């Protein structure tokens, strides 16, 4: 059984949060591509309004927001809630990657 009270090694959390940053970049490129080509719309109203200002503004905001969140989770990785949050965020982005992969498959079949 895992002892949640002791300070964990940071390697697995660091790797998980690094993967989250990579997933964020893939999400960024996929979103801009699908929206620009007219195959999708940004579902998040805040991010949709930023995307209307242009891809560079959208990209800067998305990278900044996710990076700050990842930093906070990493900084407090000694807390069980931050470790659980790291797993949850990474899992959510993993599911989003599957969605983007499926959507890319659909778009490619339309060509």
N, CA, C and O atoms as CSV, one atom per row, in Angstrom:
chain,resi,resn,atom,element,x,y,z
A,1,UNK,N,N,0.838,-1.179,0.000
A,1,UNK,CA,C,0.000,0.000,0.000
A,1,UNK,C,C,0.884,1.244,0.000
A,1,UNK,O,O,1.943,1.269,0.627
A,2,UNK,N,N,0.442,2.252,-0.698
A,2,UNK,CA,C,1.203,3.494,-0.802
A,2,UNK,C,C,1.000,4.354,0.440
A,2,UNK,O,O,-0.130,4.545,0.887
A,3,UNK,N,N,2.071,4.861,0.985
A,3,UNK,CA,C,2.002,5.742,2.162
A,3,UNK,C,C,1.877,7.184,1.677
A,3,UNK,O,O,2.867,7.788,1.264
A,4,UNK,N,N,0.661,7.739,1.726
A,4,UNK,CA,C,0.392,9.090,1.223
A,4,UNK,C,C,0.998,10.181,2.106
A,4,UNK,O,O,1.026,11.346,1.711
A,5,UNK,N,N,1.482,9.818,3.291
A,5,UNK,CA,C,2.007,10.828,4.199
A,5,UNK,C,C,3.482,11.123,3.955
A,5,UNK,O,O,3.965,12.181,4.358
A,6,UNK,N,N,4.201,10.228,3.314
A,6,UNK,CA,C,5.624,10.495,3.082
A,6,UNK,C,C,5.812,11.257,1.769
A,6,UNK,O,O,4.975,11.193,0.869
A,7,UNK,N,N,6.899,11.959,1.685
A,7,UNK,CA,C,7.200,12.750,0.495
A,7,UNK,C,C,7.549,11.802,-0.661
A,7,UNK,O,O,8.491,11.018,-0.547
A,8,UNK,N,N,6.809,11.864,-1.759
A,8,UNK,CA,C,7.055,10.922,-2.859
A,8,UNK,C,C,8.247,11.351,-3.720
A,8,UNK,O,O,8.669,12.508,-3.705
A,9,UNK,N,N,8.754,10.413,-4.442
A,9,UNK,CA,C,9.741,10.771,-5.455
A,9,UNK,C,C,9.023,11.538,-6.545
A,9,UNK,O,O,7.874,11.242,-6.873
A,10,UNK,N,N,9.691,12.503,-7.093
A,10,UNK,CA,C,9.035,13.385,-8.056
A,10,UNK,C,C,9.059,12.845,-9.479
A,10,UNK,O,O,8.412,13.408,-10.362
A,11,UNK,N,N,9.788,11.771,-9.714
A,11,UNK,CA,C,9.965,11.330,-11.104
A,11,UNK,C,C,8.659,11.020,-11.820
A,11,UNK,O,O,8.440,11.500,-12.932
A,12,UNK,N,N,7.792,10.233,-11.211
A,12,UNK,CA,C,6.560,9.851,-11.914
A,12,UNK,C,C,5.618,11.039,-12.053
A,12,UNK,O,O,4.913,11.153,-13.056
A,13,UNK,N,N,5.596,11.918,-11.068
A,13,UNK,CA,C,4.749,13.111,-11.175
A,13,UNK,C,C,5.304,14.038,-12.245
A,13,UNK,O,O,4.555,14.580,-13.059
A,14,UNK,N,N,6.613,14.216,-12.239
A,14,UNK,CA,C,7.256,15.064,-13.247
A,14,UNK,C,C,6.993,14.527,-14.651
A,14,UNK,O,O,6.686,15.292,-15.566
A,15,UNK,N,N,7.114,13.218,-14.817
A,15,UNK,CA,C,6.856,12.612,-16.133
A,15,UNK,C,C,5.398,12.800,-16.549
A,15,UNK,O,O,5.112,13.129,-17.700
A,16,UNK,N,N,4.492,12.595,-15.620
A,16,UNK,CA,C,3.060,12.747,-15.901
A,16,UNK,C,C,2.722,14.181,-16.291
A,16,UNK,O,O,1.974,14.412,-17.241
A,17,UNK,N,N,3.269,15.133,-15.562
A,17,UNK,CA,C,2.992,16.538,-15.870
A,17,UNK,C,C,3.695,16.980,-17.153
A,17,UNK,O,O,3.182,17.833,-17.878
A,18,UNK,N,N,4.863,16.408,-17.438
A,18,UNK,CA,C,5.526,16.676,-18.720
A,18,UNK,C,C,4.682,16.167,-19.882
A,18,UNK,O,O,4.562,16.828,-20.914
A,19,UNK,N,N,4.104,14.990,-19.703
A,19,UNK,CA,C,3.205,14.429,-20.711
A,19,UNK,C,C,1.987,15.334,-20.901
A,19,UNK,O,O,1.506,15.510,-22.020
A,20,UNK,N,N,1.501,15.897,-19.817
A,20,UNK,CA,C,0.368,16.825,-19.898
A,20,UNK,C,C,0.723,18.041,-20.745
A,20,UNK,O,O,-0.102,18.504,-21.532
A,21,UNK,N,N,1.931,18.563,-20.596
A,21,UNK,CA,C,2.361,19.706,-21.419
A,21,UNK,C,C,2.439,19.328,-22.897
A,21,UNK,O,O,2.061,20.114,-23.765
A,22,UNK,N,N,2.925,18.130,-23.174
A,22,UNK,CA,C,2.983,17.660,-24.571
A,22,UNK,C,C,1.568,17.504,-25.127
A,22,UNK,O,O,1.288,17.925,-26.249
A,23,UNK,N,N,0.676,16.895,-24.336
A,23,UNK,CA,C,-0.720,16.747,-24.761
A,23,UNK,C,C,-1.359,18.108,-25.011
A,23,UNK,O,O,-2.158,18.249,-25.937
A,24,UNK,N,N,-1.025,19.103,-24.210
A,24,UNK,CA,C,-1.565,20.447,-24.405
A,24,UNK,C,C,-1.142,21.010,-25.758
A,24,UNK,O,O,-1.947,21.626,-26.456
A,25,UNK,N,N,0.111,20.800,-26.126
A,25,UNK,CA,C,0.589,21.295,-27.430
A,25,UNK,C,C,-0.110,20.578,-28.587
A,25,UNK,O,O,-0.455,21.203,-29.589
A,26,UNK,N,N,-0.317,19.269,-28.447
A,26,UNK,CA,C,-1.036,18.524,-29.482
A,26,UNK,C,C,-2.477,19.024,-29.576
A,26,UNK,O,O,-3.006,19.195,-30.675
A,27,UNK,N,N,-3.105,19.256,-28.438
A,27,UNK,CA,C,-4.461,19.798,-28.401
A,27,UNK,C,C,-4.508,21.170,-29.061
A,27,UNK,O,O,-5.433,21.465,-29.818
A,28,UNK,N,N,-3.529,21.997,-28.783
A,28,UNK,CA,C,-3.451,23.332,-29.372
A,28,UNK,C,C,-3.397,23.266,-30.900
A,28,UNK,O,O,-4.176,23.928,-31.586
A,29,UNK,N,N,-2.480,22.469,-31.416
A,29,UNK,CA,C,-2.324,22.354,-32.877
A,29,UNK,C,C,-3.575,21.745,-33.505
A,29,UNK,O,O,-4.043,22.212,-34.543
A,30,UNK,N,N,-4.112,20.711,-32.878
A,30,UNK,CA,C,-5.317,20.065,-33.412
A,30,UNK,C,C,-6.496,21.021,-33.434
A,30,UNK,O,O,-7.217,21.102,-34.428
A,31,UNK,N,N,-6.692,21.740,-32.349
A,31,UNK,CA,C,-7.816,22.677,-32.271
A,31,UNK,C,C,-7.703,23.767,-33.325
A,31,UNK,O,O,-8.660,24.035,-34.050
A,32,UNK,N,N,-6.547,24.389,-33.411
A,32,UNK,CA,C,-6.369,25.465,-34.401
A,32,UNK,C,C,-6.564,24.915,-35.808
A,32,UNK,O,O,-7.200,25.564,-36.639
A,33,UNK,N,N,-6.033,23.744,-36.086
A,33,UNK,CA,C,-6.165,23.147,-37.419
A,33,UNK,C,C,-7.618,22.840,-37.752
A,33,UNK,O,O,-8.110,23.250,-38.803
A,34,UNK,N,N,-8.310,22.125,-36.873
A,34,UNK,CA,C,-9.698,21.736,-37.152
A,34,UNK,C,C,-10.625,22.935,-37.229
A,34,UNK,O,O,-11.531,22.959,-38.062
A,35,UNK,N,N,-10.418,23.924,-36.382
A,35,UNK,CA,C,-11.277,25.117,-36.406
A,35,UNK,C,C,-10.985,25.950,-37.648
A,35,UNK,O,O,-11.911,26.421,-38.308
A,36,UNK,N,N,-9.715,26.134,-37.969
A,36,UNK,CA,C,-9.341,26.924,-39.152
A,36,UNK,C,C,-9.873,26.301,-40.441
A,36,UNK,O,O,-10.296,27.013,-41.352
A,37,UNK,N,N,-9.849,24.975,-40.513
A,37,UNK,CA,C,-10.348,24.287,-41.704
A,37,UNK,C,C,-11.873,24.186,-41.733
A,37,UNK,O,O,-12.452,23.741,-42.724
A,38,UNK,N,N,-12.515,24.601,-40.646
A,38,UNK,CA,C,-13.973,24.600,-40.592
A,38,UNK,C,C,-14.594,23.269,-40.204
A,38,UNK,O,O,-15.798,23.074,-40.376
A,39,UNK,N,N,-13.789,22.351,-39.684
A,39,UNK,CA,C,-14.305,21.043,-39.286
A,39,UNK,C,C,-14.802,20.997,-37.844
A,39,UNK,O,O,-15.461,20.036,-37.447
A,40,UNK,N,N,-14.495,22.017,-37.065
A,40,UNK,CA,C,-14.866,22.001,-35.650
A,40,UNK,C,C,-15.022,23.421,-35.135
A,40,UNK,O,O,-14.649,24.392,-35.793
A,41,UNK,N,N,-15.583,23.510,-33.946
A,41,UNK,CA,C,-15.683,24.780,-33.228
A,41,UNK,C,C,-15.091,24.570,-31.846
A,41,UNK,O,O,-15.181,23.479,-31.283
A,42,UNK,N,N,-14.492,25.606,-31.306
A,42,UNK,CA,C,-13.973,25.529,-29.938
A,42,UNK,C,C,-15.151,25.513,-28.981
A,42,UNK,O,O,-15.989,26.414,-29.015
A,43,UNK,N,N,-15.224,24.501,-28.131
A,43,UNK,CA,C,-16.363,24.333,-27.231
A,43,UNK,C,C,-16.289,25.228,-25.992
A,43,UNK,O,O,-17.322,25.594,-25.432
A,44,UNK,N,N,-15.092,25.578,-25.567
A,44,UNK,CA,C,-14.905,26.421,-24.390
A,44,UNK,C,C,-15.134,27.884,-24.794
A,44,UNK,O,O,-14.388,28.405,-25.623
A,45,UNK,N,N,-16.138,28.554,-24.236
A,45,UNK,CA,C,-16.442,29.933,-24.641
A,45,UNK,C,C,-15.274,30.906,-24.448
A,45,UNK,O,O,-15.052,31.778,-25.289
A,46,UNK,N,N,-14.530,30.767,-23.353
A,46,UNK,CA,C,-13.380,31.645,-23.123
A,46,UNK,C,C,-12.326,31.432,-24.203
A,46,UNK,O,O,-11.822,32.391,-24.787
A,47,UNK,N,N,-11.999,30.180,-24.462
A,47,UNK,CA,C,-10.981,29.884,-25.473
A,47,UNK,C,C,-11.479,30.223,-26.878
A,47,UNK,O,O,-10.685,30.612,-27.735
A,48,UNK,N,N,-12.779,30.081,-27.124
A,48,UNK,CA,C,-13.333,30.450,-28.434
A,48,UNK,C,C,-13.160,31.945,-28.680
A,48,UNK,O,O,-12.822,32.362,-29.788
A,49,UNK,N,N,-13.390,32.747,-27.650
A,49,UNK,CA,C,-13.217,34.198,-27.826
A,49,UNK,C,C,-11.746,34.545,-28.044
A,49,UNK,O,O,-11.438,35.469,-28.797
A,50,UNK,N,N,-10.844,33.825,-27.403
A,50,UNK,CA,C,-9.415,34.061,-27.642
A,50,UNK,C,C,-9.010,33.612,-29.040
A,50,UNK,O,O,-8.174,34.248,-29.681
A,51,UNK,N,N,-9.595,32.525,-29.510
A,51,UNK,CA,C,-9.283,32.047,-30.850
A,51,UNK,C,C,-9.752,33.027,-31.916
A,51,UNK,O,O,-9.131,33.149,-32.972
A,52,UNK,N,N,-10.851,33.726,-31.638
A,52,UNK,CA,C,-11.328,34.755,-32.565
A,52,UNK,C,C,-10.326,35.898,-32.698
A,52,UNK,O,O,-10.295,36.580,-33.723
A,53,UNK,N,N,-9.511,36.110,-31.672
A,53,UNK,CA,C,-8.475,37.152,-31.723
A,53,UNK,C,C,-7.265,36.712,-32.530
A,53,UNK,O,O,-6.392,37.522,-32.841
A,54,UNK,N,N,-7.214,35.438,-32.865
A,54,UNK,CA,C,-6.122,34.916,-33.674
A,54,UNK,C,C,-5.427,33.750,-33.004
A,54,UNK,O,O,-5.432,33.614,-31.780
A,55,UNK,N,N,-4.828,32.911,-33.835
A,55,UNK,CA,C,-4.147,31.715,-33.330
A,55,UNK,C,C,-3.001,32.047,-32.372
A,55,UNK,O,O,-2.832,31.336,-31.382
A,56,UNK,N,N,-2.201,33.097,-32.620
A,56,UNK,CA,C,-1.115,33.393,-31.671
A,56,UNK,C,C,-1.615,33.764,-30.271
A,56,UNK,O,O,-1.023,33.355,-29.271
A,57,UNK,N,N,-2.698,34.533,-30.201
A,57,UNK,CA,C,-3.271,34.902,-28.905
A,57,UNK,C,C,-3.805,33.656,-28.210
A,57,UNK,O,O,-3.561,33.448,-27.022
A,58,UNK,N,N,-4.526,32.840,-28.947
A,58,UNK,CA,C,-5.074,31.585,-28.426
A,58,UNK,C,C,-3.944,30.696,-27.904
A,58,UNK,O,O,-4.025,30.165,-26.797
A,59,UNK,N,N,-2.898,30.542,-28.705
A,59,UNK,CA,C,-1.781,29.672,-28.324
A,59,UNK,C,C,-1.083,30.186,-27.066
A,59,UNK,O,O,-0.791,29.413,-26.154
A,60,UNK,N,N,-0.821,31.475,-27.020
A,60,UNK,CA,C,-0.130,32.045,-25.855
A,60,UNK,C,C,-0.955,31.850,-24.581
A,60,UNK,O,O,-0.420,31.475,-23.538
A,61,UNK,N,N,-2.255,32.107,-24.677
A,61,UNK,CA,C,-3.121,31.963,-23.506
A,61,UNK,C,C,-3.209,30.504,-23.068
A,61,UNK,O,O,-3.131,30.205,-21.877
A,62,UNK,N,N,-3.370,29.607,-24.020
A,62,UNK,CA,C,-3.504,28.180,-23.697
A,62,UNK,C,C,-2.228,27.641,-23.072
A,62,UNK,O,O,-2.275,26.936,-22.064
A,63,UNK,N,N,-1.101,27.966,-23.660
A,63,UNK,CA,C,0.179,27.503,-23.116
A,63,UNK,C,C,0.402,28.089,-21.728
A,63,UNK,O,O,0.838,27.382,-20.820
A,64,UNK,N,N,0.109,29.369,-21.556
A,64,UNK,CA,C,0.312,30.007,-20.246
A,64,UNK,C,C,-0.581,29.391,-19.173
A,64,UNK,O,O,-0.111,29.072,-18.081
A,65,UNK,N,N,-1.865,29.223,-19.479
A,65,UNK,CA,C,-2.792,28.690,-18.474
A,65,UNK,C,C,-2.428,27.266,-18.046
A,65,UNK,O,O,-2.394,26.955,-16.855
A,66,UNK,N,N,-2.162,26.424,-19.013
A,66,UNK,CA,C,-1.841,25.032,-18.685
A,66,UNK,C,C,-0.484,24.944,-17.985
A,66,UNK,O,O,-0.310,24.155,-17.057
A,67,UNK,N,N,0.465,25.748,-18.427
A,67,UNK,CA,C,1.790,25.735,-17.799
A,67,UNK,C,C,1.722,26.176,-16.342
A,67,UNK,O,O,2.377,25.583,-15.485
A,68,UNK,N,N,0.944,27.198,-16.056
A,68,UNK,CA,C,0.786,27.642,-14.668
A,68,UNK,C,C,0.126,26.543,-13.833
A,68,UNK,O,O,0.555,26.268,-12.712
A,69,UNK,N,N,-0.903,25.926,-14.373
A,69,UNK,CA,C,-1.564,24.835,-13.651
A,69,UNK,C,C,-0.631,23.675,-13.388
A,69,UNK,O,O,-0.618,23.121,-12.289
A,70,UNK,N,N,0.150,23.302,-14.386
A,70,UNK,CA,C,1.110,22.209,-14.229
A,70,UNK,C,C,2.165,22.580,-13.190
A,70,UNK,O,O,2.552,21.746,-12.372
A,71,UNK,N,N,2.628,23.824,-13.221
A,71,UNK,CA,C,3.620,24.261,-12.241
A,71,UNK,C,C,3.065,24.163,-10.816
A,71,UNK,O,O,3.755,23.696,-9.910
A,72,UNK,N,N,1.833,24.599,-10.623
A,72,UNK,CA,C,1.221,24.541,-9.286
A,72,UNK,C,C,1.123,23.086,-8.816
A,72,UNK,O,O,1.454,22.778,-7.671
A,73,UNK,N,N,0.674,22.205,-9.690
A,73,UNK,CA,C,0.591,20.784,-9.318
A,73,UNK,C,C,1.970,20.219,-8.984
A,73,UNK,O,O,2.125,19.470,-8.019
A,74,UNK,N,N,2.968,20.582,-9.789
A,74,UNK,CA,C,4.320,20.081,-9.546
A,74,UNK,C,C,4.893,20.664,-8.251
A,74,UNK,O,O,5.532,19.951,-7.478
A,75,UNK,N,N,4.669,21.929,-8.021
A,75,UNK,CA,C,5.193,22.613,-6.831
A,75,UNK,C,C,4.642,21.984,-5.548
A,75,UNK,O,O,5.353,21.875,-4.549
A,76,UNK,N,N,3.384,21.576,-5.583
A,76,UNK,CA,C,2.748,20.991,-4.408
A,76,UNK,C,C,2.611,19.477,-4.511
A,76,UNK,O,O,1.708,18.887,-3.917
A,77,UNK,N,N,3.506,18.857,-5.262
A,77,UNK,CA,C,3.447,17.418,-5.494
A,77,UNK,C,C,3.569,16.600,-4.222
A,77,UNK,O,O,3.235,15.415,-4.213
A,78,UNK,N,N,4.039,17.214,-3.152
A,78,UNK,CA,C,4.131,16.501,-1.873
A,78,UNK,C,C,2.754,16.309,-1.228
A,78,UNK,O,O,2.620,15.527,-0.286
A,79,UNK,N,N,1.736,17.009,-1.722
A,79,UNK,CA,C,0.379,16.866,-1.192
A,79,UNK,C,C,-0.395,15.830,-2.008
A,79,UNK,O,O,-0.290,15.780,-3.234
A,80,UNK,N,N,-1.164,15.016,-1.311
A,80,UNK,CA,C,-1.942,13.977,-1.994
A,80,UNK,C,C,-2.910,14.574,-3.002
A,80,UNK,O,O,-3.124,13.992,-4.065
A,81,UNK,N,N,-3.494,15.709,-2.695
A,81,UNK,CA,C,-4.458,16.320,-3.616
A,81,UNK,C,C,-3.775,16.752,-4.920
A,81,UNK,O,O,-4.382,16.667,-5.988
A,82,UNK,N,N,-2.546,17.205,-4.846
A,82,UNK,CA,C,-1.821,17.590,-6.059
A,82,UNK,C,C,-1.443,16.362,-6.877
A,82,UNK,O,O,-1.476,16.399,-8.107
A,83,UNK,N,N,-1.085,15.279,-6.203
A,83,UNK,CA,C,-0.775,14.041,-6.930
A,83,UNK,C,C,-2.024,13.500,-7.617
A,83,UNK,O,O,-1.971,13.061,-8.766
A,84,UNK,N,N,-3.141,13.536,-6.907
A,84,UNK,CA,C,-4.404,13.091,-7.510
A,84,UNK,C,C,-4.794,14.003,-8.670
A,84,UNK,O,O,-5.262,13.532,-9.707
A,85,UNK,N,N,-4.602,15.299,-8.493
A,85,UNK,CA,C,-4.901,16.251,-9.570
A,85,UNK,C,C,-4.022,16.020,-10.784
A,85,UNK,O,O,-4.488,16.144,-11.916
A,86,UNK,N,N,-2.768,15.689,-10.566
A,86,UNK,CA,C,-1.846,15.414,-11.677
A,86,UNK,C,C,-2.313,14.216,-12.484
A,86,UNK,O,O,-2.283,14.232,-13.715
A,87,UNK,N,N,-2.742,13.180,-11.783
A,87,UNK,CA,C,-3.252,11.985,-12.462
A,87,UNK,C,C,-4.536,12.331,-13.225
A,87,UNK,O,O,-4.705,11.921,-14.373
A,88,UNK,N,N,-5.427,13.074,-12.595
A,88,UNK,CA,C,-6.705,13.426,-13.226
A,88,UNK,C,C,-6.505,14.274,-14.474
A,88,UNK,O,O,-7.124,14.020,-15.507
A,89,UNK,N,N,-5.648,15.275,-14.382
A,89,UNK,CA,C,-5.408,16.164,-15.534
A,89,UNK,C,C,-4.768,15.392,-16.678
A,89,UNK,O,O,-5.153,15.554,-17.836
A,90,UNK,N,N,-3.798,14.560,-16.357
A,90,UNK,CA,C,-3.143,13.772,-17.392
A,90,UNK,C,C,-4.119,12.795,-18.047
A,90,UNK,O,O,-4.094,12.608,-19.264
A,91,UNK,N,N,-4.970,12.179,-17.245
A,91,UNK,CA,C,-5.976,11.249,-17.786
A,91,UNK,C,C,-6.976,11.987,-18.677
A,91,UNK,O,O,-7.366,11.482,-19.730
A,92,UNK,N,N,-7.384,13.169,-18.257
A,92,UNK,CA,C,-8.325,13.954,-19.064
A,92,UNK,C,C,-7.697,14.327,-20.410
A,92,UNK,O,O,-8.345,14.224,-21.452
A,93,UNK,N,N,-6.452,14.753,-20.381
A,93,UNK,CA,C,-5.779,15.076,-21.642
A,93,UNK,C,C,-5.557,13.820,-22.487
A,93,UNK,O,O,-5.612,13.884,-23.715
A,94,UNK,N,N,-5.307,12.688,-21.842
A,94,UNK,CA,C,-5.174,11.429,-22.583
A,94,UNK,C,C,-6.457,11.081,-23.316
A,94,UNK,O,O,-6.424,10.649,-24.468
A,95,UNK,N,N,-7.588,11.271,-22.644
A,95,UNK,CA,C,-8.889,11.036,-23.288
A,95,UNK,C,C,-9.096,12.015,-24.437
A,95,UNK,O,O,-9.628,11.647,-25.484
A,96,UNK,N,N,-8.680,13.244,-24.243
A,96,UNK,CA,C,-8.798,14.248,-25.305
A,96,UNK,C,C,-7.934,13.875,-26.509
A,96,UNK,O,O,-8.306,14.146,-27.650
A,97,UNK,N,N,-6.785,13.257,-26.254
A,97,UNK,CA,C,-5.924,12.824,-27.360
A,97,UNK,C,C,-6.620,11.744,-28.187
A,97,UNK,O,O,-6.509,11.730,-29.413
A,98,UNK,N,N,-7.332,10.845,-27.521
A,98,UNK,CA,C,-8.091,9.825,-28.244
A,98,UNK,C,C,-9.183,10.473,-29.088
A,98,UNK,O,O,-9.419,10.062,-30.224
A,99,UNK,N,N,-9.847,11.481,-28.537
A,99,UNK,CA,C,-10.883,12.210,-29.273
A,99,UNK,C,C,-10.280,12.890,-30.501
A,99,UNK,O,O,-10.843,12.807,-31.593
A,100,UNK,N,N,-9.144,13.560,-30.331
A,100,UNK,CA,C,-8.497,14.220,-31.477
A,100,UNK,C,C,-8.061,13.200,-32.533
A,100,UNK,O,O,-8.186,13.449,-33.732
A,101,UNK,N,N,-7.554,12.068,-32.087
A,101,UNK,CA,C,-7.136,11.034,-33.041
A,101,UNK,C,C,-8.328,10.537,-33.847
A,101,UNK,O,O,-8.229,10.353,-35.060
A,102,UNK,N,N,-9.437,10.324,-33.184
A,102,UNK,CA,C,-10.648,9.878,-33.888
A,102,UNK,C,C,-11.148,10.959,-34.832
A,102,UNK,O,O,-11.540,10.667,-35.961
A,103,UNK,N,N,-11.136,12.202,-34.379
A,103,UNK,CA,C,-11.599,13.315,-35.208
A,103,UNK,C,C,-10.687,13.466,-36.427
A,103,UNK,O,O,-11.174,13.732,-37.526
A,104,UNK,N,N,-9.391,13.304,-36.253
A,104,UNK,CA,C,-8.453,13.382,-37.371
A,104,UNK,C,C,-8.749,12.272,-38.385
A,104,UNK,O,O,-8.671,12.486,-39.594
A,105,UNK,N,N,-9.083,11.104,-37.881
A,105,UNK,CA,C,-9.434,9.991,-38.769
A,105,UNK,C,C,-10.679,10.338,-39.602
A,105,UNK,O,O,-10.725,10.069,-40.802
A,106,UNK,N,N,-11.671,10.929,-38.960
A,106,UNK,CA,C,-12.894,11.334,-39.665
A,106,UNK,C,C,-12.578,12.389,-40.714
A,106,UNK,O,O,-13.041,12.290,-41.850
A,107,UNK,N,N,-11.803,13.389,-40.350
A,107,UNK,CA,C,-11.451,14.467,-41.284
A,107,UNK,C,C,-10.670,13.913,-42.467
A,107,UNK,O,O,-10.907,14.310,-43.608
A,108,UNK,N,N,-9.737,12.996,-42.202
A,108,UNK,CA,C,-8.940,12.415,-43.296
A,108,UNK,C,C,-9.818,11.603,-44.242
A,108,UNK,O,O,-9.539,11.545,-45.439
A,109,UNK,N,N,-10.860,10.983,-43.734
A,109,UNK,CA,C,-11.737,10.189,-44.597
A,109,UNK,C,C,-12.599,11.081,-45.494
A,109,UNK,O,O,-13.125,10.621,-46.507
A,110,UNK,N,N,-12.744,12.357,-45.121
A,110,UNK,CA,C,-13.513,13.295,-45.936
A,110,UNK,C,C,-12.727,13.801,-47.130
A,110,UNK,O,O,-13.309,14.303,-48.091
A,111,UNK,N,N,-11.421,13.675,-47.079
A,111,UNK,CA,C,-10.559,14.209,-48.149
A,111,UNK,C,C,-10.569,13.350,-49.385
A,111,UNK,O,O,-9.895,13.670,-50.365
